[in-house]
């Protein structure tokens, strides 16, 4: 069963995790959103009932 020979696959796995850890993670962790979300109030907005002309 050639799938159980770990020599090439272990090296591929370790190399891909090194690339992910060294290159991708710092870029993702330093990402900053252009606009911070505004804090929302806890009050519900004041709404008025509609005035239906045909009712």
N, C-alpha and C positions, 0 to 999 in steps of 0.2 A: 504494500500500500504506500505509494509515493507521497501521499498527503501527510503522512505522519513523520516524514523526515524534516526536522525543524531547522536544518542548517540554512537554506536560503530564505525561508519565510521569516525566521526570527530576525535575521539581519534586515530584511525589508521592513518589518514591523518597527524595529528599533530606529532605523533611519528615518522612517516617516514620522515617528513621534518626536525625534530630535528636530526635524525640519518644522514640524507643527509648533513645537515649544519655542524654538528660537526665532522663527520668522513670523508666524501667523499670530500667536498669542500677544506679543507686544503691540502689534498693529491694532488688534481688536480691543485691547484693554486701554489704549490711549485715544480711542475714538471719542469725540465729543459731539453731542448734538448741537446744531446751530442755534436753536432756541430752546430755552428751558421751559418746561410746562408751567403755566400760570397757576397759582394756588386757587382753588375754588372755594366759594363761600358755602356755608352750611344752610343758608336761607334759601327757600324755594322762590323762584321768580314770581312776581305779582302778575297774575293773568286776569283778564276780564272776560266775562261770557260774551259770546258772539250774539249780535242782534240780527236774527234771521227775519228778513222782510216777508217771506212767503209763509211763515208759520203762524 
